């Protein structure tokens, strides 16, 4: 039997996908559950696995090309003898008829190849398994295509490797480490070297300034097509134009927050995590600011999930999500944020890691921007724009003048459910927390 391979829907908003690379070539044997192609969805590259065992007969959509969700992208033959038949069907334009009968009898299995798209609950389960050292899914080892290829070249047994990638997935670095470990010589007695004075450790590197995305190479007069991520941003921004929004600004003194940051930044805490934590804690008192509009009414979310906008080097914007930021301690939150950004840059985020946000932060203050208006993301009620902190001369309570470190924030809200007084009260409580009780963010 010949099966069609369809472009899978990797997220609820995905309408088309781009083939990043084919892991398998025509004629290659395919095992059930084995990765055969890498597909770029709206904001991430996803491994797509086979539901069937067989042979890749022909590839209909080549690497770099785009296909709508549900379109056939390849044919899989169950036996080698059927490969030529599948290729003839492709050449004669009859590929779509190859599985008409199967599609009719098995409506629940539309695609022969599909990526795993998880609910937040199942993702949480997999995350817990990953923390316990598991890198298997229903008894199957989860391996990135590059790692699998490298393992074959280096003759490394994947079953003995503990994955360090997302959800315990084995990545290329794991394979290289296992290969190098296998080459280590046996332990021998080595004469103690002559003692030498120990050089002092190098000083800690200074904090790097915010990384500005590299400008996209452009030729005057040339039209450069948008990539998949940029097209996703376009669709979201156009959708945002249908929402009536307004902006409310507030000036916050951050001397106490700066003092706290200097105390704990050596432990890996970032200012982004501190701000996300402060916003999340304040949202506990203002659930309406964490809600969103639906045609049925106001959707109050069960968790406070803070999205933080990140500009991608190759264009576009993505918003990794800090899940339940109000309940995570600041150290775990900072570690999670670093891991999310690394995976976002590598386009390895899972859908629930960028589309489950309930409130968004956009911080351009790291680039020296004083104030700006942020566009409301679809499906959310609020987004907070954060400007740079600067020393300002202010009048103190005792009638004197003093210098205070201040920053401007500007919130954009959906006026269908959140009114000006709601936004102002939220900003007032956020300022109070940052100005007088920043130390509580570490508790």
Secondary structure, 3 states (H helix, E strand, C coil): CEEEEECCCCCCCCCEEEEEEECCCCCCEECCCCEEEEEECCCCEEEEEECCCEEEEEECCCCCCEEECCCEEEEEECCHHHHHHHHHHHHCCCHHHCCHHHHHHCCCCCCCEECCCCCHHHHHHHHHHHHCCCCEECCEECECHHHHHHHHHHCCCHHHCCCCCHHHCECHHHHHHHHHHHCCCCCCCCCCCCCCCCCCCCCCCCCCCCCCCCCCCCCCCCCCCCCHHHHHHHHHHHHHCCCCEEEEEEEEECHHHHHHHHHHHHHCCCHHHHHHHHHHHHHCCCHHHHCEEECCEEECCCCCCEEEEEECCCCCEEEEEECCCCCCCHHHHHHHHHHHHHHHHCCCCCHHHCCCCCEEEEECHHHCCCCCCCCCCCCCCEEEEEEEEEEEEEECCCCCEEEEEEEEEEEEEECCCCCHHHHHHHHHHHHHHHHHCHHHHHC
